[in-house]
Amino acid sequence: MSEGKMKETQWLGLGITLILCLFSTSSLAAVIINNENTDQIITVTEGASKHEMVITVGEQTDFCAGGCFVMLPNGDREALTGSETIILQDGKATIK
């Protein structure tokens, strides 16, 4: 293999690796699903940032990409890594 062809192959490999890293990073987020009959509010703390999120009826949304603490509507506090799914239903939060 010529030197030029080898460099081209190395760049292609690097590009594919970067694309895979970007896609795998974006999929690392917790998901919350609101199966309740009313909107629900959670408080999310990521690093020094703390904010409330309103999860509307039937909504499914990603959050907490890099790990966080979350206060659920019932007052429970949970530490998340970013790979969990939280289902709000029947007044309870189930974490999978």
N, C-alpha and C positions, 0 to 999 in steps of 0.2 A: 504494500500500500504506500502510495506517495505521501510525502510529508504534508502537502496541502490537503489531501483527502483525509488524512488522520486528524488534522486540526478541525476540518469541517465536521467530522464525525464527533469529535469531542464537544464542539459547540452545540451540535444537535442534542447530544446526551445531556448537556448542562441545561439547555432550554426545556427539554422534557422533564427533567428533575424539578426545575423551578415551577413549571406549570402544575405538576403533581403536588408540590408543597403548598401552592396557593389554594388549590381545590381542597386539600385535606385540612388546611387551617380553617377555611371558611365553614367546614362542616362540624367543627368543634365548637358548638354552642349549645347551651341548654335550650330546651323547648318548653313552652308552657301552653297548655290547652285549657280554655275555659268552657266547661260543659255545664256551668251553672245557668240559672235563669236571669241573672243580673250581672252587670259589669263587676269586675273584681280589681282591687288595687293591691299591688305588691310593692315593697321597697327593696331596691337593689343597691348594694354597696360594692363597688369595684375600686379597689385601692382607696384613694382619698375621696372618690366621687360617690355621692349618695343621691339617688333619685327615685321618684315614684313612677310606676308604670300602671296605666289603666288597661286591663285586659277585657275587651268587650265580649259580650255573649257570643259564643261560637268561635272566637278568635284563637288562632294558633300562631305563636310568634317565637322567633329565636331571640335569645339575649344571653348575656354572661359568657362571652366568647373566651375569656381568659381566666375563668374562675371568679367567684364572687360569694357574697353572703346575701341571702334573700330573706325578707320577713314576709311570710305568707298572710293571706287575709285573716286567718284565725289567730295570728300573733306568734305562731311558731317561727323560729329562725333556723335556717339551714345553710350549711356551707356547700357550695357546688363547685365542681371541677370544670363544668362546661359540657359534659357529655350526657347529662340527665334529661329526662322528660318528666315534667310535672303536669299532672292532670287534676284540675279543680272540678270536683263533682260531689254532690250531696253534702256540702258543707265541709268536706275534707280535701286535703291535698295528698295525692299519691305520687311518690317519687320513684321512678323506674330507672 
